[in-house]
Amino acid sequence: MPVMKVQTGLRLNESVYDKIRVLASLDHRSINNMIEHILQSYVEEYELENGTIIIDTEE
């Protein structure tokens, strides 16, 4: 079953973008997939330290 994904625009500092591009290449990922992986890792680490993030679905 396909995963629903939200498409979003993202502005990055050029040097950060270049470094992510290199990291993605080293990890055999697309830049988009690398950014998604980095963000997912951050959220998981945050939740381990602070508990589950509650999402208000009424907004």
C-alpha positions in Angstrom: 0.0 0.0 0.0 1.5 3.4 -1.0 2.5 5.8 1.7 0.8 9.2 1.5 3.4 12.0 1.3 3.0 15.7 1.5 4.8 17.7 -1.2 6.5 20.9 0.1 8.9 23.5 -1.0 12.1 23.9 1.0 14.7 26.7 0.9 18.2 25.8 2.1 21.4 27.6 2.5 23.6 26.7 -0.6 26.4 25.2 1.5 23.9 23.0 3.5 22.3 21.9 0.3 25.8 21.0 -1.2 26.7 19.0 1.9 23.4 17.1 1.9 23.9 16.4 -1.8 27.3 14.8 -0.9 25.9 12.8 2.0 23.0 11.6 -0.2 25.5 10.5 -2.9 27.6 8.6 -0.3 24.5 6.9 1.0 23.2 6.1 -2.5 20.0 8.2 -1.9 18.3 11.0 -3.7 18.6 14.4 -2.1 14.9 14.4 -1.3 15.1 10.9 0.3 18.2 12.1 2.3 16.4 15.1 3.7 13.4 12.9 4.6 15.7 10.4 6.3 17.5 13.2 8.3 14.1 14.7 9.4 12.7 11.3 10.4 15.8 10.5 12.4 15.5 13.8 14.2 11.9 13.3 15.0 12.6 9.8 16.3 15.4 11.1 18.5 13.3 13.9 19.8 10.5 11.5 20.7 12.8 9.2 22.5 14.0 12.1 24.7 10.7 13.9 25.1 7.9 11.5 24.4 5.5 11.1 21.5 4.6 14.3 19.7 0.8 14.6 19.8 -0.7 15.8 16.5 -3.9 17.8 16.8 -6.0 16.5 13.8 -8.6 19.2 14.2 -6.4 22.0 12.8 
